[in-house]
Amino acid sequence: MNDALSRELYARARQRLPGGVNSPVRSFLSVGCAPRFIASAKGSHITDVDGNEMIDYVCSWGPGILGHAHPEVLEKVKAACDAGLTYGAPTEREVEMAELLSVLVPSMEVSRLVSSGTEAVMSAIRVARGFTGRDKILKFQGCYHGHSDGLLVKAGSAALTTNVPDSAGVPADFVKHTLVAQYNDEQSVRACFEAFPDEIAAVIVEPVAANMGVVLPEAGFLRFLREITEKYHALLIFDEVITGFRLALGGAQEYYGVTPDLTTLGKIIGGGMPVGAYGGKAEIMRCVSPDGPVYQAGTLSGNPIATAAGLATLRILQQDRDIYRRLEAKTLRLRDAFLSAGAGIQVDQVGSLMSVFFTDTPVVDYAAAASSDTAAYADYFRFLLERNIYVAPSQFEALFVSDAHTQEDLDRTCEVIKEYFTHGICLSRN
Ligand code: KE4
């Protein structure tokens, strides 16, 4: 496969961008090959600058649930552009978006738009602290909630007191109020609340973890988080940046029937444009400026072009509920192809979210995910890429399926999966 222009662009990019990219995972560093620079995308396919057309299972890390360049979304975006790109003033579309969110995600009685998932999460955490008057936040090892300082933390040796920054440039003081528990481990959560019974403002969780690869909540885990936060008067924040509008129209909270106090959104809500949102009970959200004392702001929050793309996307999903059945059916085909072809792998799947882990250990938490053979994953990634199938360039990301993926796409993908696990492993590792 020719990737000469991608390599040429990558060499130039590394001169002027950190790692040659605007977001680290795009660098392909963990899969040992040069990144592909993309020229265009349509439906379920993306085409790189060398003209290689690939079946895309990254879907821009989640926004692309309808497929790329959906005609109805493009039509709304183009029409919005003709009316100007940004005003820095309130618009009707922002009211429509907030009203639609309260219908699709009823727990979001009041919401605010921002420009990324990171911004949504950092704002929701500030609201939780402002509303409760408490400082500590409990998160889970392996869950990612964007790159705000207080959340770039990893469990220290004694998880309750020695958590450490997970990035240079984050002062230890900035994470001293961040507790780290283990996903699917109720006892690790109880220990935090028993140690700090009236200091935890909120628990933030990916209701389906998708940043250590896809790891599903064990039965009762989300309900347990709901109950223990109520018991200790802490808030429960569902970070639905990935699961929102993906697992169901109402997100994971609809899918699992557990209602958080605050929800953060990103990705699909923008239909491919930069939109994040946070929201929840009116009583809580009324503490946000200018109603209340918790400050949060943004120049391009609720941008008219971005809200046009987001509203068009959400309305298509709202009008076609069968999409979630179609998405799961397609994903189950891929899951079954992996399970019937591969030994020594684990497949975690829910709805149209899935991960293949190269480990013999059932993946139910961070430790099990971390036991994966990342070199084997890299080998698998390169084998598929060379055959024009574009999956996440990291073991610890998700495979996303869109409504645009055709049976022909799935047939080809299943064929290559079978080829890899029966012959490719020896071929590509030589
Ligand atoms: P953004 O700031 O990247 O829009 O959203 C941050 C975020 C928050 N919460 C969850 C659950 C997320 O998955 C993310 C971002 N997801 C990653 C992919 N795992 C974005 C891809 C990237 O970092 O380039």
Residues whose N, C-alpha, C, O or C-beta is under 5 A from the ligand:
A	BS01	KE4	S23 V25 W61 S116 G117 T118 E119 Y144 H145 G146 E206 A210 N211 D239 V241 I242 G266
